[in-house]
Each structure stands twice: as structure tokens, then as C-alpha cells.
Amino acid sequence: MMTMYSRDEVLSHAKELAAMLAKTEEIERFKQLEAKVNENEKIQRLVTKVKTLQKQAVNLQAYDKKKALDIVEGEIDKAQEELDEIPVVQEFQEIQVVVNDVLQLVSGTIAREVTNHVIKDTGGDVMSGKTGSKTENEAPSCENELANE
């Protein structure tokens, strides 16, 4: 007999998994770098500047002010480049990619394993990716029909 789990039990385990992930080397590094980024006045000043300029750009675009928009977009690029040159910002951006990759890996693994369990539990074929009911209800192929003639 297969063990059945309630949605609450599954969510409880998902929260345990989240707590485990939060204690991985990658997430710990992310937290450290985020704190450094948030404590750095120059970074915060530049981030605020970029956000303010982006709001201006949206308004200028709405009012079709092309020349002014070009100037503001140039200022945004300049401030963004200045931000991107700061080593701790580069490290933070890199660790964001790593953390995202880890989360995608976990998410993909869960999805794939659930699918594989469904296929196995229905008597299907994991290699072909077909559930048991799909395999049973498939029309015979031309090869099978020719072999039966």
C-alpha cells in the first residue's frame, strides 16, 4: 500500500527544504553580500539615482520627449556602469545567478521526480515518458500492423 500525504504534510516538508536551502553555502554568501551592498553608501546613492532616472525616463517617454529621454537614458547607462564596476556589486550579481541556478535545479528536480513517480505508479515507461494509461491506449504503430498481416 502506497503512503498518502496531505497537502499540509507536503508543504511542511517544503518548508523544511527551504530552511535547508537557506543554510547552504551559496545562500549564506548571498546574505553576506546583500548586507555589504545595503551598507555601502555609494552603492545606495547610485541605486537611488538609477531608480529616479528610470522614473524620469518613463515620464519623458509618456510625453514623447525624445531628446530629453536620450539624455536621461545616457545618465542611466553611466550610473549603471559605475555601479557594475564596483567589485561587491559584481560579486552580488554573480551570487544572485548562482542562487537562482540552485533554486531552478531544486525546482526542476522536484518536477521531474514527481513526473517519474506518476509514470511509474501508473505502470508506464519512464524512458519514453509515457504513463501506463497512455501506453495502454496508444494505437498500434504501422510496424505492428504489418507484422500481423
N, C-alpha and C positions, 0 to 999 in steps of 0.2 A: 504494500500500500504506500502510495506516494504521500509525503508530508505536505500539507497545505499550509500556507502562511496568509495572514490577514494583511491588508494594505498597511495597517499601523505597524505591524511587525517588520515589514519590508522597509518602511520609512525610518523606523528606529535603527535598522542596520545601515541604511543610507547615511543617517546622521553619524553613526559610529565611523563609517568610512570617511566621511567629511572631516571628522575630528582627527583621524589618522593622517589624512592628506595635509591638514593644517600643520602637522608636526613633521612634514618631510623637509629635507634639506633645501629644496627649491622654494617652498613657501616661506620658510624661515628667512632665507636670503631676500625674498621679495619684501617681507615685512621690514627688515633692516634697511633696505634701500629706499623703501617708501618713506620711512621715518627721516632718513637723510634728505630726501627730496623735499619733504614738507618743512623741514627745519631750515633749509637753505633760503636765505632772503633773496639772493639774486635770482634763483630759480622761480621763487614765488612771484617776484616782481615781473619776470619775463612771461610767466604763465598768465598772470593778470593782464599784462599788456596784450598778449596774443588774443585772449578772450574778448577784451574791449575792442580791439581792432576788427575781430571777426564780426562782432555785433554791428560795428560801423559799416563793414563791407556788405552785410545783409541789407542794411538800410539804404546804402548807396545803390545797391543793385535794384532794390524795390523802386527807387526813384529814377532809375536809368541814368545815373551819374557816372558815365564810363571813365572819364579822365580821373576823377577823384577815386573811383573804385580801383583803378590801376595803381594809383599811388599807395592806397591803403593795403592792397594785396602785396605790393613790394615791401611795405613795412612789416607785414605779417611774415613774409618769407625771411626777411632779415632777422626778426626776433626769433623765429623758429630755428633758423640756422645757428644763432647764438646759443639757444637752448640745447640743440643737438650736439654742440661742440663740448658741452660740459661733461666730463667723464662719468659722474654719478648718474646723470640723465641717460647716457649711453648704456651704462650697466643696468639701470632700471628698465629701460626699453627691452634690453636683451632678456632679462629675467621674466618680464611680462610674457614674452614669446615662449620661453621655456615652461612657465606655469600653465599657459594656455595649452601648450602641447601635451603636458601631463594630464590636464583635465580632459582634453579631447581623447587621449589614449584610454583613460578610465571609462569615459562615456561610450566610446566605440567598443571597448572590450565587453562592457555590460550588454550593450545592444546585440552584439554578435553572439554572446553566450546565451542570452535569452532566446534568440532565434534558433540556435543549435539545439537547445533543450526542447523547444516546441517541435522541431523536426524529429528529434529522437523519440520524444514522448508520443508522437503520432505514428511511429513506425516508419518514418521517412528516411531519406538518404541525405546525410549532412554534406557529402561531397558534391551532390548535384543541387543541393539547396531546396529540395522538394519535400514537402510534408507527406505523411502517409496517405492522406486523403487525396492529395494531388497526384501521387504515383498511382493509386488505385483507379482514379477516374480519368487518367490520360488515355487518349485514343491510341490504338496501336499504330506504330510507325509503319511506313511503306515497306520497310525491310521485313517486318514481321508478317505482313500480309503476303508478300512474295514468297516467303519461306513456307507459308501454309498452303500455297497453291499446288 
